[in-house]
């Protein structure tokens, strides 16, 4: 007889990145606020509360894409005829329209390098907590990074402080189909019981 995983373990195994989202079905503000409240229960050294959340919906999603696309287009000067780069710019303009809600999440810079690292780790833990809470609520989600997290234009659009570090953009919405859990390889585990 095998031992059944606890409910949380089953939830964590069920969570997966999913962009099969209905872009036209809104997510109620109360759900978003509850997800963010749950996210802020993540471990946070010295209780610095370093997380910064921005909820982007409606035409704001188009503005977010335009901010990133504009910056990518500026970086293309001299490569305007490159079809691969042009496709990246076009994709940036529309990709945030694939979900009804985008959450931009940033970390506040600490007073020293160690605090800054601890803050970013806390924000990453908050994002994972939010993703698990979204799964429990029946939402599909995807944690995106890439060019957007280093983009000054995206940070300005989201009204983050120039010293904040964007940790991710989260696509959220109701799934159009349910996908099974992802098969994951076992973790590397080494037991050390000696000095």
N, C-alpha and C positions, 0 to 999 in steps of 0.2 A: 504494500500500500504506500503510495507516495503522499507526502505532506502537501497540502494545498497552500499556495502562496497567500499571504494576507491581502485584503482588498486593495491596499495601496500598491503592493507589488504587482497585482493584476492590472491596475490602472496604469502604472508606469510602463508595463510591457505593451499595453494597448496603444499608448501614445506614439504617434508617428508624424513626420512632416507630411503635410497634405495640402496641395494647392487645388484640389477639386472642390472649389468653394463657389457657392451661389453669390455672384457679385452684387445682385440686386436685392437680396434679403437682408434687411438691417439687423444689427445686433443691438438690443436694447441698452441704453446708457447705464441702467442699474446693473446689468450683467458685467459690463466693462469696469465699472467702479468696484464691483465685488472681486473681479479678477485681480485688479491692481491692489486692492486691500490685502488679498491673499498673498500676492507676490511680495509684499513688504514684510511678510513674516520670515523671509529668508534670513539666514545668519548674517550678522552685520557687526563686525568688530568695532568696539567703542561706540556703537549705536550712532554712527555718523549719518544714517539715512541718506546714502549718496545717490539714490535712484531719482531719475527725472523721467517722467512719462508724458508723452504727447499723444493724444487720440486724434487721428486724422481720418475724416470721413467725407462723403460728398465730393464737392469740387476740390476740397483740400488735397485729395489723393492725386488729382491731376496737377495741382500746384507742386506737390512733392516730386512727381515725375519730371515736371518742367525744370525744377531746380537742378536735379541731377543731370538731366539731358543737356541743359545749357552749359553746365560745367564740363561735361564730356565733350561737347561740341567745341568749346574753347580750347580744350586740350588737343583737339584734332587739327588745329591750324596747320596747313600744309599737307594734311592727309584727307581732305574733304572728299576726294574721289575714291578712297579706300572703302569698298562695299562692306567689309567686315566691321569696320569702325562705325560707318553710317548706320548699320543694322543695330549696333549697340546703343547708339543715340536714340533711334526710333523705339527700341524696346524699352529704354529707360523712361521715355515719355508716357508709355501706356501700362507698364507692368504693375503699378500700384492700383490700377483699376480692377485687378483680378479678384479683389476681396472688398467687402463693404467697409472694412475697418483696417487701418494700418496703425500700429502702435510704434512710435519711435521711442527708444529707451536709451538713456545716456547715464553716465556715471560722473559724479562730481569729483574734481581733482582734490586730493588731500593736501595737507600742509607740508608733506614730505613724500619722497618716492615710495616708501613702504605703505603709507596710508593710502596713496593713490592706487597701488596694486590691490590692497585689501578692499578698497571701495569698488574697484572693477570686479573683483571676485564676488563681492556681495551682490552686485547688479546682475552678474551672470547667473548666480543662484536664484535671484528674484525672477529672472526670465524663465528659467526651468520650472520654478514653482508656478508661474503664471501659465505656462504651456500645459502643465499637468492639470491645473484647475480648469483650463479651457477644455481639455479632453473630458474631464468629469462633467462639464456643463453641456457636452455634446457638440462642441465647436471643433472645426478643423483649424489647424494653425501651422505656420511655418516661420522659423527664425531665419532671417536673411541678414547677410553681412555684405561682403563685396565692397564695391566702390563707394556705396552710400555711407559707410561708417567712417570713411576718411574724408568725406566731402564737406568742405566749408560751406558750400551753398545749401546742402541739406541741413547742416547744423543751424545756419541762419534762418532757413525756412521754418524750422521747428522751434525757433527762439530759444535755443540752448545757449548757455554762456560760452564764450569762446574757449574757456579752459575746460569745459565738459568734454568727455570722450563718448561718442556714440558707440554703443555696444551691439545694437541690432535694431532691425526693423521687423516687426512681427505682423504677418498677414493673419487676420482673424475673420471667420465667418462660418456660416452653416454649411456642412458638407453636402455635395450633390450625390455622393456615394460613399459607402463605408468601406474602408480598406482594412485588411487584416493587419496584425502586428508585423513589424519588420523582424526578420531573423537577424540576430546580432551574434557575432563571435564571442566566445567566452573571454572575460577579462583576464589579463595577466595578474596572477596572484602568487606572491612569494611570501612564505611564512618565515620570519626571522625570530629565532628564540635564543640567540646567543649574543654575547658582547662582541 
